[in-house]
Each structure stands twice: as C-alpha cells, then as structure tokens.
Amino acid sequence: MYKHILKARDQIFEEGVSLPLAAPHACANGLNAGNKLGMLACTLTAGSPVRIAAGAAITVSFRHADANDGNYAEHSAHSVTLADALIVSHGGVVARVVLPPDTKPWIKAQVDCDDSSASGAIDVFVEYLAR
C-alpha cells in the first residue's frame, strides 16, 4: 500500500477543478463521509500537472449537514502556505486534510488557492487513512 491512494467508495467531491481560482470553489458533490472519527481525508490530486508559486496559500474548508438535501453549515477551514513552489505531475498529491472527527454525516468541500498564476487542474475526493 506504499504510495497508493485508497479512495473511499470512489466518493469524489469534484474532478477537474481548474486553476487559477478567481474565488473559493465550492465542490459540486456532497458526500456521506462525515462522522467517521478521523479515518478519512479530503485529498487533492493533480488532474493535470499543477504549478503553484512559493508563498501561496491552499485552503480546504468543510460544510456539513445531517442529510444531503439539508442545510449545510460551516464547519472548519484548513490552510497551508507554501514555502517553496509546488510542481505536481498528473496523479500526485497536492494537499491532504483529515476530515474532522466531529462532522455530521454529510460533507461538502470548498477549495481555494490565492495564487493568480497557478495552473493545472485538481481532483478533490475522500481517501481512507491507514491506521
């Protein structure tokens, strides 16, 4: 399993999110992936080669609800500022955030990158974490 990504039932928030982002991008799909006690992560991989400049911030935030058709409420945001430029080839990991253990069953993700010169596309999905 070294360097393998084990998707959780192929649950995908969205594929092919194009960079650069003019504003935070709310992913299309809500997933029944919450309330799993920290055993899942929201993973961003390069759908096509990704380039992000040094000093840029990547932010992943979550909204959650009791039902997919329910009202999603803000839950948490997680951000990292890059010390060096990030260059990731197709399929490589851009970022990974553990889903908070106290979320409601349904989750939606939102991604943001404040680099206006970023390029490529990212896929956002749920991944199992090894325990």
Helices and strands as residue ranges (DSSP letters): E 7-19, E 25-26, E 31-32, E 40-52, E 57-65, E 73-81, E 86-88, E 93-98, E 106-113, E 119-128
